[in-house]
Amino acid sequence: MPLSGPQWVLKFPTSTSLDDLAKAFRGSAKRFVAALTAAHATVIISDTLRPPQRAYLMHFSFAIGRESLSPASVPAMPAVDIQWVHTNAAGQLDLAASRAAASDPRRSTRRGATRAPSTSA
């Protein structure tokens, strides 16, 4: 089972396409972006759909890395064959390594995208 770490970021990519939004919301979002563009705003879409596997990875990465959750207590998720517990040479839990590995994907999920600039003065 592969250890946690930054290599997991690309296994379950986040969509940036408005076409991946729920049908009931898609049209409104497209009209909103079109209105922003018509007003000469720069629109950068960073996320539109996060697969459940990615949400699981992000949630537990944050919980281990920032909220002191024990990596041994993370429930398994089907189709995500990840080992949250990192061990030392003696096979014992290496909590610092587990937390460091969990923190990397959380920092790597953003692509440096920013919100559209404000048009209010």
BALOBA-1460 file (C-alpha; in Angstrom, 3 decimals):
// residues 121
<rec num="1" residu="m" x="0.000" y="0.000" z="0.000"/>
<rec num="2" residu="p" x="1.574" y="3.339" z="-1.045"/>
<rec num="3" residu="l" x="2.430" y="5.831" z="1.685"/>
<rec num="4" residu="s" x="0.715" y="9.203" z="1.933"/>
<rec num="5" residu="g" x="2.507" y="12.177" z="0.415"/>
<rec num="6" residu="p" x="2.452" y="14.654" z="-2.462"/>
<rec num="7" residu="q" x="2.245" y="11.926" z="-5.127"/>
<rec num="8" residu="w" x="-1.469" y="11.540" z="-4.279"/>
<rec num="9" residu="v" x="-2.355" y="15.050" z="-5.482"/>
<rec num="10" residu="l" x="-2.513" y="14.062" z="-9.160"/>
<rec num="11" residu="k" x="-4.248" y="10.703" z="-8.709"/>
<rec num="12" residu="f" x="-7.699" y="12.278" z="-8.305"/>
<rec num="13" residu="p" x="-7.602" y="15.625" z="-10.155"/>
<rec num="14" residu="t" x="-10.058" y="18.430" z="-9.557"/>
<rec num="15" residu="s" x="-11.976" y="19.691" z="-12.567"/>
<rec num="16" residu="t" x="-11.861" y="23.341" z="-13.600"/>
<rec num="17" residu="s" x="-14.519" y="23.036" z="-16.305"/>
<rec num="18" residu="l" x="-17.921" y="24.687" z="-15.893"/>
<rec num="19" residu="d" x="-19.301" y="21.760" z="-17.896"/>
<rec num="20" residu="d" x="-18.650" y="19.518" z="-14.885"/>
<rec num="21" residu="l" x="-20.985" y="21.490" z="-12.617"/>
<rec num="22" residu="a" x="-24.393" y="20.069" z="-11.718"/>
<rec num="23" residu="k" x="-26.883" y="20.748" z="-14.506"/>
<rec num="24" residu="a" x="-29.133" y="22.850" z="-12.272"/>
<rec num="25" residu="f" x="-26.240" y="25.220" z="-11.473"/>
<rec num="26" residu="r" x="-24.198" y="25.021" z="-14.694"/>
<rec num="27" residu="g" x="-26.263" y="27.492" z="-16.743"/>
<rec num="28" residu="s" x="-26.279" y="30.118" z="-13.994"/>
<rec num="29" residu="a" x="-22.529" y="29.790" z="-13.501"/>
<rec num="30" residu="k" x="-21.876" y="30.116" z="-17.229"/>
<rec num="31" residu="r" x="-24.082" y="33.229" z="-17.450"/>
<rec num="32" residu="f" x="-22.309" y="34.728" z="-14.437"/>
<rec num="33" residu="v" x="-18.864" y="34.107" z="-15.921"/>
<rec num="34" residu="a" x="-20.036" y="35.525" z="-19.261"/>
<rec num="35" residu="a" x="-21.257" y="38.681" z="-17.486"/>
<rec num="36" residu="l" x="-17.933" y="39.048" z="-15.690"/>
<rec num="37" residu="t" x="-16.034" y="38.579" z="-18.935"/>
<rec num="38" residu="a" x="-18.264" y="41.109" z="-20.708"/>
<rec num="39" residu="a" x="-17.400" y="43.567" z="-17.929"/>
<rec num="40" residu="h" x="-13.701" y="42.947" z="-18.675"/>
<rec num="41" residu="a" x="-13.064" y="41.016" z="-15.482"/>
<rec num="42" residu="t" x="-10.425" y="38.315" z="-15.520"/>
<rec num="43" residu="v" x="-12.007" y="35.027" z="-14.487"/>
<rec num="44" residu="i" x="-9.843" y="32.185" z="-13.225"/>
<rec num="45" residu="i" x="-11.682" y="29.021" z="-12.291"/>
<rec num="46" residu="s" x="-9.683" y="26.982" z="-9.822"/>
<rec num="47" residu="d" x="-12.164" y="24.200" z="-8.913"/>
<rec num="48" residu="t" x="-15.565" y="23.094" z="-10.149"/>
<rec num="49" residu="l" x="-15.775" y="19.431" z="-9.201"/>
<rec num="50" residu="r" x="-13.805" y="17.582" z="-6.561"/>
<rec num="51" residu="p" x="-14.042" y="13.797" z="-6.772"/>
<rec num="52" residu="p" x="-15.009" y="12.117" z="-3.469"/>
<rec num="53" residu="q" x="-11.597" y="10.428" z="-3.314"/>
<rec num="54" residu="r" x="-9.847" y="13.806" z="-3.496"/>
<rec num="55" residu="a" x="-12.153" y="15.236" z="-0.838"/>
<rec num="56" residu="y" x="-11.265" y="12.264" z="1.395"/>
<rec num="57" residu="l" x="-7.531" y="12.827" z="0.844"/>
<rec num="58" residu="m" x="-7.771" y="16.562" z="1.487"/>
<rec num="59" residu="h" x="-9.934" y="16.127" z="4.581"/>
<rec num="60" residu="f" x="-7.712" y="13.582" z="6.272"/>
<rec num="61" residu="s" x="-4.487" y="15.260" z="5.166"/>
<rec num="62" residu="f" x="-5.658" y="18.390" z="6.938"/>
<rec num="63" residu="a" x="-6.887" y="16.475" z="9.986"/>
<rec num="64" residu="i" x="-3.569" y="14.635" z="10.384"/>
<rec num="65" residu="g" x="-1.310" y="17.552" z="9.500"/>
<rec num="66" residu="r" x="-3.114" y="20.364" z="11.326"/>
<rec num="67" residu="e" x="-5.636" y="18.933" z="13.770"/>
<rec num="68" residu="s" x="-3.501" y="16.211" z="15.373"/>
<rec num="69" residu="l" x="-5.634" y="13.306" z="14.173"/>
<rec num="70" residu="s" x="-3.782" y="10.033" z="14.588"/>
<rec num="71" residu="p" x="-2.999" y="8.627" z="11.136"/>
<rec num="72" residu="a" x="-3.848" y="5.176" z="12.521"/>
<rec num="73" residu="s" x="-7.466" y="6.259" z="13.087"/>
<rec num="74" residu="v" x="-8.250" y="7.268" z="9.486"/>
<rec num="75" residu="p" x="-10.980" y="5.066" z="8.031"/>
<rec num="76" residu="a" x="-10.275" y="3.318" z="4.747"/>
<rec num="77" residu="m" x="-11.979" y="4.457" z="1.553"/>
<rec num="78" residu="p" x="-12.637" y="2.113" z="-1.361"/>
<rec num="79" residu="a" x="-10.433" y="2.868" z="-4.387"/>
<rec num="80" residu="v" x="-7.962" y="4.906" z="-2.287"/>
<rec num="81" residu="d" x="-5.241" y="2.471" z="-1.310"/>
<rec num="82" residu="i" x="-3.251" y="4.841" z="0.907"/>
<rec num="83" residu="q" x="-1.128" y="4.171" z="3.967"/>
<rec num="84" residu="w" x="-1.466" y="7.164" z="6.292"/>
<rec num="85" residu="v" x="0.823" y="5.659" z="8.950"/>
<rec num="86" residu="h" x="4.534" y="6.179" z="8.268"/>
<rec num="87" residu="t" x="6.907" y="4.072" z="10.331"/>
<rec num="88" residu="n" x="10.515" y="4.335" z="11.436"/>
<rec num="89" residu="a" x="13.213" y="1.704" z="10.814"/>
<rec num="90" residu="a" x="11.935" y="-0.293" z="13.792"/>
<rec num="91" residu="g" x="8.421" y="-0.453" z="12.314"/>
<rec num="92" residu="q" x="6.947" y="1.919" z="14.901"/>
<rec num="93" residu="l" x="4.694" y="4.869" z="14.131"/>
<rec num="94" residu="d" x="6.695" y="7.900" z="13.009"/>
<rec num="95" residu="l" x="4.155" y="10.591" z="13.815"/>
<rec num="96" residu="a" x="6.335" y="13.447" z="12.559"/>
<rec num="97" residu="a" x="6.814" y="11.753" z="9.173"/>
<rec num="98" residu="s" x="3.099" y="10.922" z="8.965"/>
<rec num="99" residu="r" x="2.127" y="14.527" z="9.674"/>
<rec num="100" residu="a" x="4.732" y="15.940" z="7.285"/>
<rec num="101" residu="a" x="3.521" y="13.670" z="4.462"/>
<rec num="102" residu="a" x="-0.104" y="14.561" z="5.180"/>
<rec num="103" residu="s" x="0.713" y="18.277" z="5.059"/>
<rec num="104" residu="d" x="2.352" y="18.187" z="1.611"/>
<rec num="105" residu="p" x="-0.753" y="17.310" z="-0.466"/>
<rec num="106" residu="r" x="-2.801" y="19.957" z="1.305"/>
<rec num="107" residu="r" x="-0.315" y="22.646" z="0.265"/>
<rec num="108" residu="s" x="-0.010" y="21.221" z="-3.260"/>
<rec num="109" residu="t" x="-3.729" y="21.171" z="-4.138"/>
<rec num="110" residu="r" x="-3.919" y="24.842" z="-5.081"/>
<rec num="111" residu="r" x="-2.532" y="25.803" z="-8.444"/>
<rec num="112" residu="g" x="-1.867" y="29.412" z="-7.522"/>
<rec num="113" residu="a" x="-5.197" y="30.507" z="-8.969"/>
<rec num="114" residu="t" x="-6.816" y="33.610" z="-7.607"/>
<rec num="115" residu="r" x="-10.331" y="34.942" z="-7.604"/>
<rec num="116" residu="a" x="-11.502" y="37.410" z="-10.217"/>
<rec num="117" residu="p" x="-10.445" y="40.951" z="-9.332"/>
<rec num="118" residu="s" x="-13.051" y="43.047" z="-7.558"/>
<rec num="119" residu="t" x="-14.801" y="45.631" z="-9.679"/>
<rec num="120" residu="s" x="-15.954" y="47.707" z="-6.681"/>
<rec num="121" residu="a" x="-14.028" y="50.824" z="-5.732"/>
